[in-house]
Amino acid sequence: MTKPRSRLPEDIGDKFLPQATSRHDQFPGFTYVELIVAISIAAGVLTAAVMAFGTISGTKIVSIRSENITLGTSVLTNFFASTNPLISVPQAPNYGALAQAEIMRERLHQDLSSSVASFLLGRDGLNSTRVETITFTNDGRTIMTPMAFRGLLTNSSDFSSSATNALQTVNSSLYILNASTTNDTLRIRCVYETDFVPIASPLGVYASVRRYQGVQLTDYYHIFYPGQTNTFRPAGYVFNRGTVNGVNVSRPFYLLWWPDPLARLLPSVTSGGQARAGYTNMANQTPYFFVIPAFPAL
């Protein structure tokens, strides 16, 4: 009698073996299309990594230091409603201050997009009074220039009375107005203030950009430029309706500059007055350069 042979796994019926349902099951791995997609993704990741490495390796050195500086009680009270004259400020160049500056840039664009008018004023000292409404009796259409708006402020003496186009003052204030519901009231949406304070020890310049809604500070960034003197000129430039530097202006606007937190140095010293037509010396000095319509609703 012949002994039956033992059954090998391959002899077991279909009942016990998984069946190939496709060519992919028979030959596991990537298809041609999947390989192309995988290679494309890998190439994209590698390219991004190379670009990031090049950016990082080519980036200028930034500071992670902060300076403890003394601004004085009057300045700190005016800027931040603080009575402590000592303040810790990031040293330029600094990415943290840059992030705050970017937030303020976006906030400025939002404010301007829903405003009816804006007025840029130069000043050498502090803005002593911040209000949300201004009462006046004249026709609002007569308030077409920053100097006319200055005349409505109870603290008009805080601001330069010079009607020259270039703001060769140390500091600046930008008033942004909302639509008013009454004929004798102007509603101030917010005020953006830019200030530069020379510091004797440690030697340098403290730069601050702030936004106020009434007396309330809502946003700010500040930076300390070690070893510098204040040469940030002009703070802005006014193109009133008419002819300015040979340009016929039918819709008035302003140029406004804020200090760059990633700059190690402030602009070069100018000869004073309206150097280089008053504003071209600010070219390439900061990315925080704004062209602001005086009347965005026009």
Backbone as a ProteinNet text record, in pm:
[ID]
protein_1_A
[PRIMARY]
MTKPRSRLPEDIGDKFLPQATSRHDQFPGFTYVELIVAISIAAGVLTAAVMAFGTISGTKIVSIRSENITLGTSVLTNFFASTNPLISVPQAPNYGALAQAEIMRERLHQDLSSSVASFLLGRDGLNSTRVETITFTNDGRTIMTPMAFRGLLTNSSDFSSSATNALQTVNSSLYILNASTTNDTLRIRCVYETDFVPIASPLGVYASVRRYQGVQLTDYYHIFYPGQTNTFRPAGYVFNRGTVNGVNVSRPFYLLWWPDPLARLLPSVTSGGQARAGYTNMANQTPYFFVIPAFPAL
[TERTIARY]
85.7	0	88.6	54.7	137.9	98.7	201.1	177.7	152.4	40.9	13.6	119.6	159.5	261.1	200.9	287.7	241.5	210.3	110.6	67.7	150.6	203.3	278.7	181.2	226.8	137.7	78.8	162	108.6	-0.4	-12.8	-116.2	-249.3	-243.5	-367.3	-455.2	-578.5	-671.1	-684.7	-757.7	-779.7	-846	-906.5	-977.7	-885	-759.3	-665.5	-559.3	-553.6	-450.7	-513.7	-450.1	-500.4	-478.2	-574.8	-567.8	-524.5	-440.3	-398.5	-518.1	-547.8	-662.3	-620.3	-490.6	-442.9	-295.9	-246.7	-104.8	-22.2	-76.4	-3.6	11.9	-89.4	-80.3	21.9	33.8	128.9	272.6	291	424.4	420.1	425	413.5	527.4	494.8	591.9	524.3	604.7	549.9	523	413.2	389.7	472.7	476.8	555.8	505.3	373.5	314.9	349.7	340	370.9	517.7	606.4	748.1	771.6	704.5	720.1	673.8	558.5	505.3	600.3	651	741.8	870.6	923.5	1045.8	1021.3	903.6	871.3	862.4	798	786.2	923.2	1006.1	1141.2	1221.9	1208.3	1281.4	1235.2	1102	1050.3	1100.9	1101	1150.4	1298	1376.6	1520.3	1544.3	1467.8	1483.2	1452.6	1343.7	1307.3	1415.3	1472.8	1578.2	1701.7	1737.9	1854.9	1832.1	1711.2	1680.4	1682	1625.1	1624	1764.7	1849.2	1987.6	2060.9	2037.9	2102.8	2057.2	1926.8	1875	1935.3	1938.9	1990.8	2138.8	2214.6	2359	2393.6	2304.7	2333	2273.1	2195.9	2131.5	2231.4	2217.4	2307.4	2279.6	2380.1	2369.4	2271.1	2178.8	2083	2116	2065.2	2095.3	1983.1	2018.2	1918.7	1930	2009.2	2030.5	1921.5	1901.7	1816.1	1897.5	1868.3	1937.2	1841.9	1891.9	1816.4	1852.9	1758.2	1785.5	1690.4	1731.5	1651.3	1596.1	1463.9	1399.3	1354.4	1337.5	1283.4	1135.9	1092.3	954.3	853.1	879.6	783.2	763.5	872.7	862.9	790.3	827.6	762.3	614.6	582.1	441.6	363.6	422.9	355.9	342.6	447.7	444.9	359.4	384.7	328.7	250	225.9	156.4	227.3	359.4	441.7	522.7	541.9	620.4	761.6	793.4	927.7	1014.6	1116.8	1196.5	1285.6	1304.7	1391.7	1308.9	1358.7	1285.9	1383.9	1342	1423.5	1381.3	1477.4	1447.5	1534.8	1478.8	1561.5	1661.6	1780.6	1887	1880.8	1895.9	1893.1	2021.8	2007	1884.3	1819.8	1685.3	1614.4	1487.9	1471.7	1355.4	1227.6	1238.8	1119.9	1054.8	1136.9	1084.1	1029.4	1092.9	1043.8	903.2	877.3	744.2	639.5	673	580.2	557.7	663	649.1	557.3	565.7	479.7	332.6	306.3	169.6	117.2	203	159.7	139.9	220.5	201.7	62	23.4	-108.9	-219.3	-197.1	-297.3	-315.6	-206	-215.1	-295.4	-270.3	-345	-494.3	-528.4	-668.6	-733.1	-661.3	-716	-740.2	-644.7	-657.9	-769.4	-791.9	-891.8	-1033.7	-1057.8	-1192.8	-1198.6	-1099.2	-1096.7	-1147.5	-1175.6	-1222.4	-1116.5	-1020.1	-915.5	-799.6	-682.3	-564.7	-480	-409.6	-328.3	-195.3	-86.2	48.3	112.5	153.7	212.7	349.7	441.3	573.6	581.1	664.6	684.2	824.2	876.6	1007.8	998.5	887.4	867.6	763.8	690	587.1	451.1	362.1	221.9	151.7	123.3	77.4	-67.8	-149.1	-292.9	-340	-415.4	-473.4	-623.3	-699.9	-845.6	-909.4	-1038.3	-1112.9	-1209.1	-1241.6	-1329.2	-1275	-1304.4	-1267.9	-1392.1	-1428.3	-1542.9	-1495.1	-1564.4	-1526.7	-1652	-1641.1	-1756.9	-1743.3	-1627.4	-1606.4	-1657.8	-1661.8	-1696.8	-1584	-1618.9	-1518.1	-1436.3	-1489.9	-1417.5	-1299.4	-1292.2	-1178.3	-1057.9	-1079.3	-969.4	-905.6	-824.2	-768.9	-619.5	-555.2	-410.9	-377.5	-260.9	-220	-213.9	-173.6	-165.9	-304.8	-403.6	-540.9	-592.6	-559	-600	-528.9	-401	-325	-394.5	-453.5	-519.7	-639.8	-693.8	-809	-770.3	-643.6	-599.2	-574.2	-621.6	-598.3	-450.4	-376.4	-231.6	-153.3	-199.8	-136.3	9.9	46	184.3	280.2	227.4	313.9	370.8	307.7	342.2	406	489.5	559.8	460.2	483.5	398.6	452.8	564.7	624.9	538.4	512.3	428.8	511.1	641.2	724.7	680.3	709.2	663.3	735	865.8	941.6	928.1	896.8	891.2	1032.1	1105.2	1241.4	1245.3	1133.4	1125	1178.3	1197.5	1248.7	1141.8	1017.9	909.8	792.6	693.1	575	452	334.9	206.6	116.3	54.1	-41.4	-180.4	-269	-407.9	-493.9	-568.5	-658.8	-801.6	-888.9	-1024.6	-1129.5	-1232.5	-1350.8	-1456.5	-1558.2	-1671.9	-1744.2	-1793.7	-1863	-2013.2	-2089.9	-2236.2	-2294.8	-2210.7	-2257.1	-2167.7	-2223.3	-2150.9	-2043.2	-2049.2	-1954.8	-1856	-1838.9	-1749.7	-1665.5	-1537.6	-1447.5	-1418.5	-1424.6	-1398.8	-1262.4	-1174.2	-1039.3	-1038.9	-1011.7	-1008.8	-887.6	-770.4	-648.2	-537.4	-427.2	-309.2	-187.6	-106.1	21	133.2	218	325.4	461	554.9	691.9	785.6	866	955.2	1096	1194.7	1335.5	1392.9	1450.2	1503.2	1651.9	1740.6	1884.2	1911.8	1997.7	2033.8	2183.8	2219	2360.8	2436	2372.6	2439.9	2337.2	2352.2	2451.5	2420.7	2525.3	2508.6	2428.4	2327.9	2246.9	2117.8	2028	1898.7	1787.6	1692.2	1572.2	1464.6	1413.9	1310	1182	1070.2	942	832.3	749	629.5	510.9	407.8	296.2	162.8	58.1	-77.9	-164.9	-238.8	-329	-470.9	-564	-706.2	-754.4	-767.8	-786.3	-657.1	-668.4	-549.8	-496.5	-566	-531.1	-425.9	-314.1	-211.7	-258.7	-265.6	-315.3	-205.7	-105.8	0.9	129.9	242.5	370.5	482.2	590.7	718.6	827	937	1048.4	1179.1	1285.7	1416	1523.4	1638.2	1748.9	1864.5	1912.8	2024.7	2151.2	2235.2	2353.7	2455.7	2518	2624.9	2581	2449.2	2398.1	2355.1	2347.4	2282.9	2161.8	2067.6	1942.5	1958.3	1958.1	1969.5	1854.1	1743.4	1629.4	1549.5	1585.8	1523.8	1495.5	1382.3	1272.4	1181.6	1096.8	1002.4	888.1	861.9	755.3	762.4	673	669.4	524.9	483.5	344	329.2	241.4	205.7	63.7	53.5	-76.7	-127.6	-255	-313.1	-248.8	-208.7	-138.6	-15.1	88	212.4	320.7	379	483.5	604.1	718.8	840.6	816	735.3	706.8	602.9	543.4	442.4	304.9	212.1	76.2	-1.8	-40.7	-108.4	-256	-341.3	-486.4	-546.8	-481.7	-527.7	-413.8	-422.4	-311	-278	-149.7	-105.4	21.2	64.4	183.9	278.9	404.6	503.8	539.6	545.3	574.7	675.4	775.4	875.9	875.9	889.3	910.7	1050.2	1112.2	1245.7	1241.4	1347.5	1359.1	1426.3	1357.2	1418.7	1535.9	1550.2	1661.2	1780.1	1769.5	1881	1976.2	2105.5	2204.9	2234.2	2214.5	2248.8	2128.4	2122.3	2023.3	2075	1988	2032.3	2151.4	2223.3	2338.3	2295.2	2387.4	2359.3	2332	2224.9	2193.4	2240.7	2237.1	2286.2	2183.6	2067	1963.1	1874	1764.5	1670.1	1605.8	1571.3	1509	1617.4	1704.6	1814.9	1761.7	1825.8	1788.8	1638.1	1586.8	1444	1360.1	1422.2	1346.2	1320.4	1331.1	1295.5	1374.3	1443.1	1509.4	1625.6	1675.1	1781.7	1732	1599.1	1543.2	1528.3	1566.5	1553	1635.5	1573.9	1638.2	1684.9	1633.2	1673.5	1587.3	1464.2	1373.9	1263.2	1219.8	1106.7	972.8	974.7	851.4	830.5	795.9	772.9	629.9	551.9	409.5	373.5	288.4	226.5	81.6	44.2	-83.4	-171.3	-288.8	-379.5	-432.4	-437	-488.9	-639.3	-706.3	-851.2	-879.8	-869.7	-885	-1018.8	-1122.8	-1254.8	-1266.8	-1174.3	-1181	-1160.8
-119.3	0	123.3	209.4	330.4	432.9	481.4	582.5	717.1	784.1	916	1017.8	1097.6	1199	1311.7	1375.7	1487.2	1608.4	1680.4	1796.7	1920.2	1987.1	2110.6	2228.6	2340.4	2456.3	2490.9	2470.3	2508.4	2415.4	2299.7	2204.9	2237	2328.7	2360.9	2441.4	2419.8	2481.2	2631.5	2690.4	2834.8	2882.6	2788.7	2823	2880.4	2836.2	2875.1	2974	3005.3	3095.2	3225.2	3337.6	3464.7	3467.8	3521.2	3523.6	3660.8	3664.3	3789.8	3849.7	3971.8	4037.8	4137.6	4173.5	4268.7	4245.6	4312.3	4300.6	4359.2	4461	4524.1	4425.5	4341	4241.1	4134.3	4103.8	4000.7	4049.7	4176.3	4235.6	4361.4	4347.2	4462.8	4562.4	4695.7	4802.2	4922.3	5020.4	5141	5118.5	5175.9	5179.8	5292.1	5300.3	5404.4	5543.1	5560.3	5690.1	5726.8	5627.4	5654.5	5692.6	5627.1	5661.8	5805.9	5846.9	5984.3	6084.2	6054.9	6145.3	6152.8	6036.4	6032	6109.4	6092.5	6164.2	6314.2	6354.8	6497.1	6558.2	6486.6	6536.2	6548.4	6445	6447.8	6563.4	6588.8	6699.8	6833	6845.2	6969.3	6992.5	6887.1	6898.7	6935.2	6870.1	6899.3	7044	7089.9	7227.9	7326.8	7302.6	7391.5	7392.7	7275.6	7267.1	7345.7	7332.2	7404.7	7555.2	7599.8	7742.4	7794.4	7715.4	7757.7	7767.9	7669.5	7673.5	7795.1	7823.3	7939.3	8069.1	8076.2	8196.9	8215.1	8105.2	8112.3	8146.3	8081	8103.4	8242.7	8302.2	8433.8	8547.1	8514.8	8618.1	8686.3	8818.9	8891.2	8853.1	8868.7	8831.8	8924.5	8867.8	8947.1	8938.4	9036.1	9043.4	8980.2	8913.4	8862.4	8938.2	9046.1	9125.8	9229.4	9268.4	9380.9	9479.7	9606.7	9711.4	9771	9789.7	9862.1	10009.4	10090.7	10231.2	10315.9	10437.7	10531.3	10638.2	10642.5	10739.9	10864.5	10853.3	10965.2	10943.9	10987.9	10964.3	11028	11150.6	11219.4	11145.7	11092.9	11020.7	10888.6	10812	10683	10700.2	10803.6	10829.6	10862.9	10942.8	10981	10863.8	10782.8	10671.4	10555	10512.7	10386.5	10399.5	10521.8	10543.9	10471.1	10473.5	10407.3	10513.3	10490.9	10584.4	10534.2	10416.4	10362	10411.1	10491.3	10548.7	10447.6	10328.9	10227.7	10133.1	10104.6	10017.7	9925.9	9801.2	9704	9702.7	9724.7	9740.9	9645.8	9574.1	9488.1	9569.1	9515.7	9584	9546.4	9645.4	9620.8	9551.1	9462.3	9414.2	9303.1	9295.6	9202.7	9152.4	9018.5	8958.9	8975.9	8979.3	8998	9132.5	9238.1	9370.3	9373.2	9297.6	9290.6	9232.2	9127.6	9066.7	9167.1	9245.4	9346.7	9455.4	9491.4	9592.3	9544	9415.2	9360.2	9363.1	9337.3	9344.7	9487.3	9584.4	9723.5	9767	9714.3	9745.4	9702.5	9580.4	9530.2	9612.9	9653.1	9733.1	9868.4	9928.7	10056.4	10042.5	9937.1	9915.4	9898.7	9828.1	9810.5	9943.2	10024.5	10154.3	10243.4	10246.6	10334.1	10288.5	10157.6	10105.2	10146.7	10182.3	10220.4	10363.8	10445.9	10583.7	10679.4	10803.7	10904.8	11012.5	11024.7	11125.4	11091.7	11142.9	11127.1	11253.5	11286.5	11408.3	11375.1	11409.7	11380.9	11509.7	11509.5	11627	11593.8	11690.9	11675.5	11742.3	11688.3	11748.4	11712.3	11796.5	11771.5	11720.5	11746.9	11700.4	11591.7	11588.4	11487.6	11537	11444.3	11477	11471.8	11588.4	11595.2	11556.8	11564.3	11537.3	11448.5	11345	11255.3	11246.2	11283.6	11286.9	11198.8	11169.7	11088.8	11171.3	11292.2	11380.5	11523.7	11598.4	11739.8	11815.8	11917.9	12001	12122.3	12154.5	12270.8	12330.1	12452.2	12524	12554.1	12532.8	12563.6	12451.5	12478.8	12377.5	12274.8	12148.5	12043.8	12039.3	12091.4	12090.3	12186.8	12272.8	12364.3	12298.9	12182.8	12113	12017.5	12072	11992	11967.5	12031	12016.1	11985.3	11926.5	11902.4	12030	12142.3	12266.8	12315.3	12295.5	12332.6	12243.2	12116.2	12024.9	12059.8	12094.3	12132.3	12245.5	12341	12454.3	12417	12296.3	12251.6	12184.8	12148.9	12075.8	12171.3	12133.1	12216.9	12220.6	12118.7	12114.5	12138.1	12231.3	12257	12297.9	12355	12397.3	12279.3	12157.8	12038.8	12008	12061.7	12024.1	12141.2	12107.2	12207.9	12292	12423.2	12513.6	12535.3	12468.3	12483.9	12415.9	12488	12434.2	12370	12350.1	12284.5	12140	12086.1	11951.1	11845.3	11860.9	11759.3	11781.3	11673.1	11678.9	11655.6	11765.9	11755.1	11759.6	11729.8	11722.8	11588.1	11578.9	11453.9	11345.2	11382.5	11285.3	11318.4	11229.9	11253.9	11190.5	11243.6	11187.7	11178.9	11064	11044.1	11026.3	11122.5	11115.9	11052.2	10949.3	10881	10900.8	10950.2	10989.1	10892.2	10872.6	10798.1	10894.4	10839.9	10921.7	10973.8	11095.7	11157.7	11157.8	11151	11150.4	11289.9	11387.2	11524.5	11619.9	11736.8	11832	11908.8	11910.4	11991.9	11908.8	11780.8	11693.1	11607.2	11603.4	11511.5	11394.6	11273.8	11154.1	11097.4	11092.2	11040	10890.2	10813.5	10667.9	10624.6	10678.8	10643.4	10740.3	10734.3	10815.1	10723.1	10730	10657.8	10757.6	10725.6	10816	10748.5	10822	10774.4	10869.7	10816.3	10899	10841.2	10930.9	10894.3	10971.1	10896.9	10958.1	10924.6	11023.7	10997.5	10955.5	10855.4	10804.1	10825.8	10882	10910.9	10787.9	10706.4	10587.6	10475.7	10364.1	10341.7	10428	10469.8	10560.6	10494.3	10564.5	10512.6	10589.6	10537.5	10600.8	10500.2	10542.1	10463	10506.2	10411.3	10439.5	10367.1	10436.7	10380.2	10418.6	10321.1	10345.5	10291.4	10376	10337.3	10376.1	10303.6	10335	10360.4	10470.6	10505.7	10519	10472.7	10498	10579.9	10709.4	10798.8	10800.3	10778.5	10773.5	10632.3	10535.5	10394.6	10349.8	10300.1	10241.7	10103.1	10080.5	9951.9	9865.7	9927.3	9852.5	9934.3	9864.5	9935.9	9839	9895	9824.3	9926.5	9881.8	9972.3	9895.8	9972.4	9913.8	10013	9960.7	10045.7	10027.7	10139.9	10137.9	10180.9	10085.6	10121.4	10200.5	10298	10374.8	10472	10494.8	10580.5	10717.6	10814.1	10941.8	10951.7	11036.8	11041	11112	11034.6	11088.5	11042.3	11000.7	10950.5	11070.3	11116.4	11235.4	11210.9	11262.4	11321.7	11213.8	11254.3	11158.8	11129.7	11223.3	11205.6	11314.9	11308.9	11410.1	11429.6	11556.4	11590.8	11639.6	11576.3	11621.5	11677.5	11808.2	11872.8	11892.2	11920.9	11945	12067.7	12055.3	12163.9	12110.4	12192.5	12152.4	12136.1	12016.4	11985.7	11931.8	12003.3	11961.9	11937.2	12022.5	12011.5	11907.3	11842.1	11739	11796.4	11784	11832.1	11727	11761.6	11667.3	11703.8	11614.3	11638.1	11565.5	11459.5	11386.4	11382.5	11461.4	11474	11341.8	11325.9	11204.1	11234	11136.8	11151.5	11033.8	11061	10955.3	10945.3	10825.1	10804.7	10691.8	10712.2	10610.7	10571.9	10440.6	10389.1	10326.5	10324.3	10263.2	10112.3	10059.5	9916.5	9842.1	9746.9	9672.2	9584.4	9556.3	9472.8	9554.5	9685.7	9770.3	9789.3	9778.7	9801.4	9950.6	10026.2	10167.3	10249.6	10372.5	10467.5	10533.1	10602.8	10663.2	10756.7	10780.8	10870	11012	11088.2	11226.7	11308.3	11388.7	11476.2	11618.2	11702.2	11838.9	11931.3	11878.7	11961.5	12022.9	12084.3	12141.5	12031.8	12062.8	11965.1	11900.8	11825.6	11759.8	11661	11661.3	11571.1	11574.6	11694.6	11714.9	11673.2	11656.2	11637.7	11495.4	11400.6	11265.1	11154.9	11180.7	11072.6	11012.4	11086.6	11029.4	10913	10893.4	10781.1	10655.8	10663.2	10547.5	10430	10314.1	10188.2	10189.5	10280.5	10286.4	10197.6	10171.9	10090.8	10033.8	9909.6	9855.1	9909.5	9980.7	10036.5	10177	10178.3	10300.1	10295.3	10399.1	10398.5	10519.4	10495.1	10601.4	10606.3	10715.6	10721.3	10828.6	10793.4	10894.8	10983.8	11114.7	11206.5	11184.8	11147.2	11122.8	10990.8	10879.4	10747.9	10728.8	10801.2	10781.7	10843.5	10931	10993.1	10890.4
0	0	0	-89.5	-102.6	1.8	74.3	179.2	113	148.8	85.3	125.7	30.1	58.5	142.5	221.9	307.5	219.8	260.2	181.1	218	115.4	134.2	133.3	182.9	186.7	51	-56.6	-187.2	-234.7	-166.5	-205.5	-139.3	-39.9	29.8	-63.6	-59.9	-154.3	-138.1	-232.6	-233.1	-105.1	-38.1	84.6	189.4	190.2	295.3	248.3	118.8	68	18.8	50.7	-3.5	-153.8	-222.4	-367.5	-416.5	-518.5	-579.2	-652	-622.9	-686.1	-791.8	-793.1	-893.3	-917.6	-1020	-1049.2	-935.7	-869.6	-758.7	-643.1	-622.9	-516.3	-550.5	-676.3	-716.2	-707.2	-736.9	-734.6	-648.1	-515	-425.8	-450.8	-434.1	-455.1	-517.8	-565.1	-625.8	-773.4	-820.1	-963.4	-1022	-1151.3	-1218	-1179.3	-1177.8	-1142.4	-998.6	-908.3	-767.8	-749.9	-825.6	-818.6	-863.6	-970.6	-1019.9	-914.7	-852.6	-749.8	-630.9	-585.7	-470.7	-499.4	-621.3	-659.1	-662.9	-713.5	-720.8	-581.8	-489.1	-351.8	-287.1	-306.7	-248.9	-304.6	-435.9	-497.2	-440.8	-417	-359.6	-218.8	-137.6	-0.5	0.4	-87.3	-94.5	-138.3	-237	-283.8	-173.3	-98.2	12.5	119	146.7	248.4	204.8	75.8	24.4	31.9	-5.6	-1.6	141.8	234.3	374.3	429.1	393.8	441.5	385.7	257	197.4	261.7	293.4	358.1	496	573.1	709	709	620.4	618.1	567.4	486.2	432	511.7	615.3	695	786.5	797.9	886	1030.7	1112	1251.7	1321.1	1396.2	1470.9	1618.5	1690.9	1833	1914	2022.3	2116.4	2248	2245.2	2365.5	2383.1	2506.9	2540.1	2621.8	2604	2678.4	2781.4	2902.1	3002.9	2991.8	2949.3	2928.4	3013.1	3038.7	3116.6	3023.4	3012.8	2926	3002.2	3129.3	3206.2	3232.4	3348.5	3390.4	3296.4	3250.1	3163.5	3031.9	2975	2848.2	2866.9	2969.6	2993.9	3026.1	3099.4	3130.7	3004.3	2917.9	2793.9	2698.1	2687.5	2593.3	2643.2	2766	2815.9	2945.4	2992.2	3119.4	3233.3	3229.7	3330.9	3405	3533.9	3614	3639.9	3589.6	3606.1	3490.4	3517.4	3407.7	3337	3395.9	3336	3250.1	3129.1	3037.7	2966.8	2944	2872.6	2725.6	2636.1	2494.3	2412.6	2313.6	2227.8	2148.6	2134.3	2060.3	1913	1826.6	1682.3	1637.3	1536.9	1473.1	1554.8	1551.1	1638.1	1569.1	1565.3	1499.3	1579.8	1712.4	1794.5	1767.1	1760.8	1728.6	1586.2	1496.5	1358.4	1353.6	1431.1	1433.5	1481.4	1583.2	1632.5	1527.3	1454.5	1349.4	1237.6	1204.2	1100	1142.1	1270.2	1320.8	1308.6	1341.1	1331.4	1187.3	1096.6	953.9	908.6	944.8	907.5	972.9	1097.3	1167.7	1099.5	1055	984.7	856	781.2	657.2	685.6	792.3	828.8	866.3	943	983.7	863.4	771.7	654.9	562.1	554.6	461	497.2	623.4	665.3	718.1	683.6	731.9	625.2	666.1	571.1	548.1	641	625.3	716.9	681.5	766.2	753.9	863.1	867	934.3	867.3	916.4	965.9	1092.9	1155.6	1211.1	1201.4	1259.4	1395.5	1483.6	1616.4	1665.1	1754.8	1813.2	1956.6	2022	2159.5	2167.5	2278.3	2301.4	2254.6	2224.2	2198.9	2334.3	2388.8	2527.7	2546.8	2440.3	2453.9	2340.1	2376.2	2275.6	2300	2199.5	2214.1	2106.8	2125.6	2028.9	1946	1990.9	1914.2	1918.8	1813.6	1804.8	1760.1	1834.7	1799.9	1721.1	1612	1530.9	1468.5	1422.8	1368.5	1220.2	1163.2	1022.2	932.6	804.9	705.6	699.8	713	713.2	586.1	477.6	350.3	350.1	451.4	460.3	526.9	588.6	657.4	557.5	468.8	360.5	375.3	471.5	487.7	633.4	659.1	797.8	881.4	820.5	896.2	937.2	850.6	886.4	998.6	994.1	1100.7	1230.9	1223.1	1341.3	1416.1	1341.7	1404.4	1488.3	1469.9	1547	1678.6	1693.5	1811.9	1928	2045.4	2163.5	2200.9	2161.8	2187.6	2059.3	1976.8	1847.6	1861.7	1977.1	1997.9	2007.3	2026.8	2029	1891.3	1786.3	1649.8	1575.2	1479.1	1401.5	1321.4	1318.6	1241.7	1101	1067.8	936.3	831	724	616.5	506	528.9	427.9	410	293.7	263.7	345.8	363.3	436.6	586.1	658.9	804	857.6	874.4	924.6	1077.5	1138.1	1283.9	1332.3	1463.6	1521.2	1517.5	1546.6	1563.4	1471	1468.4	1385.1	1448.3	1409.6	1451.1	1329.2	1310	1201.1	1261.6	1236.4	1284.2	1175.3	1213.2	1119.8	1168.9	1080.2	1118.9	1066.9	1148.2	1109	1055.3	989.9	947.7	1071.4	1062.1	1174.7	1151.5	1260.2	1250.1	1268.6	1304.9	1322.6	1243.6	1212.2	1128.6	1202.8	1334.8	1411.2	1491.7	1455.4	1531.5	1437.7	1466.3	1397.5	1491.7	1438.2	1518.6	1480.4	1579.4	1555.6	1585.1	1481.3	1496.7	1579.7	1547.1	1618.8	1579.8	1653.4	1625.5	1626.4	1521.6	1516.3	1543.7	1640.2	1678	1661.6	1604.9	1585.8	1658	1749.3	1830.4	1832.9	1835.8	1849.2	1968.8	2063.1	2185.3	2196.1	2188.4	2207.7	2351.9	2369.2	2500.8	2520.3	2635.9	2662.7	2711.6	2795.5	2849.1	2870.1	2796.6	2690.6	2568	2498.5	2386.1	2275.4	2228.4	2119.5	2103.8	2022.3	1996.2	2023.4	2103.5	2130.2	2030.9	1951.2	1852.2	1891.1	1879.3	1922	1823.4	1786.9	1705.4	1783.7	1803	1889	1824.8	1862.1	1817.3	1940.3	1937.1	2046.4	1994.4	2075.5	2050.9	2170.1	2149.2	2262.4	2343.1	2473.6	2559.2	2573.9	2514.5	2532	2430.4	2480.9	2394	2349.5	2218.7	2167.6	2105.6	2041.3	1974.9	1981.2	1978.9	1971.6	1934.8	1883.4	1879	1907.9	1964.8	1990.5	1974.9	1952.8	1924.1	1966.8	2009.4	2050.7	1952.2	1896	1802.9	1877.7	1917.7	1996.8	1915.8	1981.3	1919.5	1812.4	1797.2	1690.8	1743.8	1654.8	1682.5	1591	1626.9	1553.3	1419.4	1312.4	1176.2	1088.3	1150.4	1074.4	1021.3	901.9	842.5	694.1	646.9	722.8	780.7	876.5	935	839.2	748.5	650.6	546.9	449.8	344	303	289.9	262.9	119.2	44	-90.5	-83.9	-55	-54.4	-196.7	-207.4	-339.1	-402.5	-526.3	-593.3	-662.2	-672.3	-736.5	-632.2	-624.2	-526.7	-602.2	-590.5	-659.7	-808.7	-867.8	-1010.2	-1044.7	-943.8	-966.8	-936.1	-1029	-1008.5	-929.4	-806.5	-716.5	-708.6	-756.5	-747.7	-627.4	-585.8	-467.4	-365.9	-259.1	-164	-96	-64.3	3.7	82.2	161	243.7	220.8	243.9	257.2	405.4	457.2	599.1	613.9	700.8	727	874.4	900.6	1036.3	1042.1	1158.9	1170.7	1150	1093.8	1061.7	1177.7	1242.3	1353.2	1310.7	1180.1	1134.4	1084.5	1088.5	1047.7	1165.4	1138.7	1243.2	1259.9	1151.2	1151.9	1108.6	1156.2	1109.7	981.3	905.5	779.6	798.7	691.8	697.2	730.8	785.8	823.1	697.2	699.1	586.3	617.9	518	534.5	597.2	631.8	691.5	585.5	628.9	533.5	450.8	328.8	241	154.5	219.1	150	47.2	-71.2	-180.9	-207.9	-226.7	-252.3	-132.8	-17.3	104.9	146.8	58.5	99.8	31	-78	-149.4	-70.7	29.3	111.8	197.2	205.1	281.1	195.8	69.2	-19.5	32.5	35.7	77.3	223	304.1	443.6	532.9	492.8	573.4	485.3	511.3	436.7	486.1	598.3	653.8	598	470.7	393.9	342	372.8	340.5	254.2	155.2	77.5	123.2	190.7	261.2	198.4	146.4	92.3	204.7	180	281.4	301.9	193.9	201	130.1	202.5	137.2	68.5	113.7	54.3	-83.9	-123.9	-255.5	-367.6
[MASK]
++++++++++++++++++++++++++++++++++++++++++++++++++++++++++++++++++++++++++++++++++++++++++++++++++++++++++++++++++++++++++++++++++++++++++++++++++++++++++++++++++++++++++++++++++++++++++++++++++++++++++++++++++++++++++++++++++++++++++++++++++++++++++++++++++++++++++++++++++++++++++++++++++++++++++

